[in-house]
Amino acid sequence: MLIVIYLKLWLYLFFQTILNFIMDMKKFTELKKLIASLEADADKFYNKGNSAAGTRVRKGMQDLKNLAQAIRLEVQEAKESGETNNSGPKKA
């Protein structure tokens, strides 16, 4: 009976870790999509002088800053709690 409880706990923690990783990567993917979406407006602003495109670039950059900060905080929390996997760079 105790083995079953340990197994259930281990499976729960394992799947929770997988879900957290997927959600973290989802935010990173969202960050990449946001950068890609700004490219056309940046071209319109810098190369064609479209001021409305400049406004969209500024708004997008603010969204980018906020999303990057949220990811940065999540990474720091994961590092402090030891929730990262061991595939990252090693300290000397």
Backbone as CSV, one residue per row, in Angstrom:
resi,resn,N_x,N_y,N_z,CA_x,CA_y,CA_z,C_x,C_y,C_z
1,MET,0.828,-1.195,0.000,0.000,0.000,0.000,0.870,1.256,0.000
2,LEU,1.932,1.255,0.792,2.819,2.409,0.872,3.529,2.636,-0.463
3,ILE,3.865,1.573,-1.152,4.524,1.684,-2.457,3.583,2.351,-3.456
4,VAL,2.318,2.012,-3.401,1.331,2.612,-4.308,1.236,4.118,-4.054
5,ILE,1.244,4.512,-2.810,1.180,5.936,-2.459,2.415,6.657,-2.970
6,TYR,3.594,6.078,-2.775,4.826,6.681,-3.270,4.820,6.782,-4.797
7,LEU,4.327,5.743,-5.448,4.264,5.741,-6.902,3.320,6.832,-7.406
8,LYS,2.164,6.962,-6.771,1.214,8.008,-7.165,1.816,9.397,-6.949
9,LEU,2.492,9.586,-5.851,3.138,10.864,-5.569,4.213,11.161,-6.601
10,TRP,5.024,10.161,-6.917,6.079,10.348,-7.903,5.488,10.695,-9.265
11,LEU,4.445,9.988,-9.682,3.803,10.265,-10.968,3.209,11.664,-11.002
12,TYR,2.588,12.072,-9.909,2.032,13.424,-9.834,3.136,14.461,-10.000
13,LEU,4.217,14.302,-9.273,5.318,15.260,-9.356,5.961,15.251,-10.737
14,PHE,6.093,14.076,-11.318,6.671,13.965,-12.644,5.827,14.717,-13.670
15,PHE,4.530,14.475,-13.684,3.663,15.132,-14.656,3.527,16.628,-14.371
16,GLN,3.577,17.016,-13.122,3.548,18.437,-12.778,4.785,19.138,-13.333
17,THR,5.937,18.491,-13.245,7.169,19.049,-13.792,7.077,19.184,-15.306
18,ILE,6.540,18.174,-15.965,6.371,18.223,-17.420,5.431,19.362,-17.810
19,LEU,4.322,19.501,-17.093,3.374,20.581,-17.404,4.001,21.955,-17.178
20,ASN,4.775,22.112,-16.125,5.450,23.382,-15.869,6.418,23.708,-16.993
21,PHE,7.157,22.707,-17.463,8.103,22.919,-18.555,7.371,23.354,-19.819
22,ILE,6.259,22.698,-20.125,5.484,23.052,-21.313,4.961,24.477,-21.207
23,MET,4.467,24.861,-20.033,3.949,26.213,-19.859,5.068,27.241,-19.967
24,ASP,6.244,26.932,-19.419,7.373,27.849,-19.528,7.788,28.012,-20.979
25,MET,7.842,26.934,-21.721,8.208,27.003,-23.127,7.120,27.728,-23.925
26,LYS,5.875,27.637,-23.476,4.791,28.341,-24.149,5.035,29.849,-24.084
27,LYS,5.459,30.341,-22.926,5.751,31.773,-22.793,6.929,32.162,-23.674
28,PHE,7.935,31.318,-23.744,9.097,31.614,-24.574,8.697,31.641,-26.050
29,THR,7.839,30.723,-26.458,7.338,30.704,-27.827,6.515,31.958,-28.109
30,GLU,5.725,32.379,-27.141,4.946,33.604,-27.274,5.867,34.812,-27.465
31,LEU,6.983,34.811,-26.752,7.971,35.886,-26.876,8.527,35.935,-28.298
32,LYS,8.861,34.785,-28.852,9.400,34.732,-30.212,8.358,35.187,-31.236
33,LYS,7.099,34.806,-31.046,6.040,35.220,-31.963,5.836,36.731,-31.908
34,LEU,5.922,37.299,-30.720,5.756,38.739,-30.567,6.853,39.488,-31.313
35,ILE,8.073,39.024,-31.199,9.185,39.660,-31.914,8.950,39.574,-33.423
36,ALA,8.550,38.405,-33.892,8.306,38.232,-35.324,7.168,39.134,-35.807
37,SER,6.149,39.320,-34.981,5.008,40.145,-35.393,5.377,41.620,-35.486
38,LEU,6.415,42.045,-34.794,6.819,43.452,-34.823,7.650,43.799,-36.055
39,GLU,8.161,42.800,-36.740,9.075,43.054,-37.846,8.440,43.886,-38.959
40,ALA,7.229,43.560,-39.351,6.570,44.292,-40.435,6.329,45.748,-40.042
41,ASP,5.864,45.971,-38.819,5.626,47.344,-38.376,6.924,48.121,-38.237
42,ALA,7.978,47.466,-37.796,9.276,48.147,-37.701,9.749,48.566,-39.091
43,ASP,9.553,47.710,-40.075,9.925,48.048,-41.451,9.107,49.244,-41.946
44,LYS,7.799,49.214,-41.676,6.943,50.325,-42.106,7.357,51.644,-41.455
45,PHE,7.730,51.568,-40.184,8.105,52.796,-39.484,9.464,53.320,-39.946
46,TYR,10.470,52.455,-39.900,11.835,52.904,-40.188,12.093,53.158,-41.670
47,ASN,11.510,52.362,-42.551,11.815,52.493,-43.975,10.776,53.291,-44.757
48,LYS,9.541,53.369,-44.245,8.485,54.053,-44.996,7.914,55.257,-44.262
49,GLY,8.369,55.479,-43.014,7.929,56.650,-42.265,6.498,56.593,-41.767
50,ASN,5.935,55.414,-41.624,4.559,55.260,-41.161,4.522,55.425,-39.635
51,SER,3.973,56.552,-39.152,3.999,56.830,-37.717,3.058,55.916,-36.923
52,ALA,1.952,55.474,-37.540,1.049,54.545,-36.849,1.765,53.215,-36.574
53,ALA,2.605,52.801,-37.519,3.391,51.580,-37.315,4.362,51.776,-36.156
54,GLY,4.901,52.982,-36.010,5.790,53.276,-34.885,5.076,53.137,-33.555
55,THR,3.820,53.560,-33.505,3.022,53.403,-32.285,2.831,51.924,-31.968
56,ARG,2.556,51.114,-32.989,2.391,49.670,-32.771,3.701,49.030,-32.318
57,VAL,4.817,49.515,-32.850,6.126,48.988,-32.428,6.361,49.325,-30.955
58,ARG,6.066,50.555,-30.575,6.262,50.944,-29.166,5.411,50.096,-28.230
59,LYS,4.137,49.877,-28.600,3.255,49.047,-27.776,3.784,47.612,-27.717
60,GLY,4.200,47.095,-28.868,4.737,45.737,-28.903,5.997,45.594,-28.072
61,MET,6.832,46.618,-28.092,8.059,46.569,-27.287,7.732,46.596,-25.794
62,GLN,6.687,47.317,-25.410,6.265,47.313,-24.006,5.752,45.932,-23.615
63,ASP,4.966,45.311,-24.490,4.485,43.947,-24.237,5.657,42.980,-24.141
64,LEU,6.633,43.169,-25.011,7.840,42.343,-25.013,8.593,42.481,-23.688
65,LYS,8.721,43.697,-23.221,9.407,43.952,-21.948,8.685,43.243,-20.803
66,ASN,7.357,43.347,-20.769,6.586,42.729,-19.685,6.679,41.206,-19.723
67,LEU,6.594,40.634,-20.910,6.689,39.181,-21.043,8.089,38.696,-20.690
68,ALA,9.106,39.429,-21.132,10.481,39.057,-20.808,10.710,39.106,-19.301
69,GLN,10.154,40.097,-18.632,10.296,40.205,-17.176,9.620,39.029,-16.473
70,ALA,8.435,38.644,-16.969,7.731,37.501,-16.364,8.554,36.221,-16.533
71,ILE,9.135,36.019,-17.708,9.973,34.841,-17.940,11.206,34.895,-17.056
72,ARG,11.807,36.071,-16.947,13.005,36.240,-16.118,12.716,35.857,-14.664
73,LEU,11.580,36.293,-14.134,11.218,35.960,-12.755,10.976,34.463,-12.585
74,GLU,10.332,33.842,-13.576,10.099,32.397,-13.502,11.410,31.626,-13.516
75,VAL,12.351,32.060,-14.347,13.651,31.387,-14.414,14.364,31.519,-13.071
76,GLN,14.330,32.707,-12.498,14.992,32.919,-11.206,14.361,32.055,-10.118
77,GLU,13.037,31.996,-10.101,12.349,31.166,-9.101,12.708,29.694,-9.287
78,ALA,12.766,29.245,-10.529,13.110,27.839,-10.801,14.537,27.543,-10.357
79,LYS,15.443,28.483,-10.597,16.830,28.281,-10.176,16.922,28.188,-8.661
80,GLU,16.219,29.074,-7.973,16.283,29.106,-6.508,15.646,27.875,-5.877
81,SER,14.606,27.344,-6.527,13.924,26.188,-5.946,14.508,24.867,-6.435
82,GLY,15.451,24.936,-7.367,16.080,23.715,-7.866,15.211,22.935,-8.819
83,GLU,14.241,23.581,-9.486,13.317,22.899,-10.384,13.835,22.778,-11.802
84,THR,15.066,23.174,-12.060,15.586,23.071,-13.428,16.085,21.667,-13.679
85,ASN,16.141,21.297,-14.967,16.732,20.001,-15.281,18.234,20.152,-15.337
86,ASN,18.944,19.074,-15.431,20.404,19.108,-15.370,21.062,19.217,-16.735
87,SER,20.312,19.600,-17.762,20.901,19.679,-19.093,21.512,21.040,-19.382
88,GLY,21.372,21.971,-18.461,21.912,23.317,-18.659,23.403,23.362,-18.403
89,PRO,23.978,24.560,-18.534,25.427,24.694,-18.326,25.824,24.354,-16.900
90,LYS,26.978,23.778,-16.776,27.502,23.392,-15.462,28.416,24.476,-14.929
91,LYS,28.406,24.651,-13.613,29.335,25.592,-12.990,30.662,24.894,-12.769
92,ALA,31.717,25.643,-12.921,33.061,25.066,-12.744,33.425,24.951,-11.281
